[in-house]
Amino acid sequence: MRMLIGGMLLAALAGCSLPASLVPGEPNVSKTSAKAPKDYAACVLPLWQQDIPKTSQTAISNGYRITAPSIVTADEILDIVKYKDGSRVSLYQGPPWAKSGSLRKAVRDCL
């Protein structure tokens, strides 16, 4: 019985760590910036890498995705896409107890 419960708990935690489970929902932060997506990403990426060195950036449709991996919970994901004369920034974070305040601050500071 303990092994069954342990297996279910492990499966639940593994499901929480998938970045795709975060992105379809509502972002924790959604802002606009006058900066182009490339310029905004160039501001945020080094700040995130100071906190989480394995943070990476990939190109997506009309912009960039910055992903900060997490060992315990879901990755923190920042989507930066072209919007009018600047960018729309959407930050997706995990559960409240696992959110990084410093990554959120970097998102605000680069606006």
ABEGO torsion letter per residue (X at the ends): XAAAAAAAAAAAAAAAABAAAAAABBBABBBBBABBAAAAAAAAAAAAAAABAABBBBBBBGEBBBBBBBAABBBBBBBBBBBEABBBBBBBBBBAAABBAAAAAAAAAAX
